[in-house]
């Protein structure tokens, strides 16, 4: 089984619709139970800029938020990072990416810090490469 829970979206909608009784904790606790059950958890945000939606996570930044929320739900930082990289690539058949190896597509985010022990380190971006080209 596979799930991409988009906790960032769930948190945003629960905040906007709190008066209707929606609570983010339900989503977080469900992800914790999925994790305990061994369900493959992918990291996604449903980032969008569509008009009229109840909540629109911002592109880019929301992925860092999602990683933190996944760790808060019980994943280790390494599990959350895998859910955003290797597991997602495998799930969608993107065999040329998801790991740093010779012959693979060179998409890379270089950060200051160690996100395997502190997931917030992904926010300290030192460099970005897409298909081997550094983005300035």
Phi, psi and omega in degrees: 000149182226142175218141171240088193289343181047060181299329177300315178295316181297320178295316179296315180294319179297324178293314181293325185252025181303323181297336179273002177093005178287136181229128179300326184304329179298317179294314180300315181294326176294317177298320178300318179291321176300316180299314179299327181278356178083017177288136179292120182252120178262153181258117177213165187232343190060033178305138181197167175228030182288135178289144174083000179281153182293334178204139182230093176301139180287145177297142177085284184304323184294336177294320177295321176299316182298317178302316179296319179293324178294320176294319177299333180277358174120352177285150171284162175304321179295318178297318179296316179298319177297323178295337178264351186231268187303310183295320179295315179300314179297316183300321183262013176068027178267076188289349182267005183213177178106343176220160177262102182210153175303139178087353179267159175298133186265074170260123187214137172245117178262128182236155170273120181116181183241096181291349177285344176243335179222100186299336179292347178296340178296342179281344182269070188285125178257336180187155180225133174236136175236122183051040176084355181257127178288134178266127181253000000 
